[in-house]
Amino acid sequence: MIAPTNKSNSILAIIGIALAATSLVIVIMVYTSLTENSKDDLVTGSRKLAGELADNNLPEAAIEEYERILEHADLDSGQRGSINYLIGKIYFEDVGDYEQAAAYYIRARSLDENGSYVTEAGKNLITCLEKLGRRLDARRELDQQVSAEPNTVDQLGKLVAKVGSRNITVADFNAAMQALPPDMQQQISGFEGKRKFLDQLIGRELIYHAALREGLDRDDRLQKDLQALEKDYLVQFYTQSKIAPTVKPDSSELMLYYNANKDKFSGETFDEVRDEVTKEYMNYIGQKALNDYIGTLLKAEPVQVFEENIK
């Protein structure tokens, strides 16, 4: 047998290293593939479980499952956006927590501006802001959505009515519709309902013009009423901004309130009266939070009371 030369040994060493490197690459590729498949299976399974929990009226458990995916899975922005949208939808439709719903809708939209859910999330976001009493924010959001859709601007600028010199555009009509409570919007969602609502808007414009012609906008009583309305609205707006965000009861608090006030609910189970319990408890802790906040304001601004002049 001929002994291998140094050159042959070098070639064999190079081939051995190349084969080892190739094997390592293959191992890494297989491991990566298995890991990605495992991750995809985890995400798919968790999403399915979360959907089943939501379908079975277990919204909080569904939200926890979706949050678990966001915390532990390596997702791209599109997947994260989709899951944030689903969480927002549960808060919106099932829990009735419009502040949380709005936050998740905004996150979803920021993660994937081209997601299939963006239009629906935008509409629901406006409703959330309306529900929270933030009508100025809702109108601004509506304007932003309109400006972000150049293909619809011309359509929204079209007239649905003209009352004297006042134009009522499609955008004006849509904004007036959005300002209605959701149940009323549902009632007039068809053509006939919308046509009747337009008649109401026209009637309002006619009366408004008549009042202006007679100079009632300068009436002293009206000015006082407007000042009072402005004060009430500003107080409400301030309260919603400062106090409402702090009122967020969890399930354990609701259950404690239910157990302490069972006589109010005619022996019905917590699940049967959950909405009523939530409403009552929100009013209770909301009033307490308001009183506490007023107490802090009293420390910052002197107040005098002259009871002897109350008659």
Secondary structure as UniProt FT lines:
FT   HELIX           6..55
FT   TURN            56..57
FT   HELIX           59..72
FT   HELIX           77..90
FT   HELIX           91..95
FT   HELIX           98..111
FT   TURN            113..114
FT   TURN            116..117
FT   HELIX           118..131
FT   TURN            132..133
FT   HELIX           135..147
FT   HELIX           150..156
FT   STRAND          159..163
FT   TURN            164..165
FT   STRAND          166..169
FT   HELIX           170..178
FT   HELIX           182..187
FT   HELIX           191..213
FT   TURN            214..215
FT   HELIX           216..218
FT   HELIX           220..242
FT   HELIX           244..246
FT   HELIX           251..260
FT   HELIX           262..265
FT   TURN            266..267
FT   TURN            270..273
FT   HELIX           274..300
FT   HELIX           307..309
//
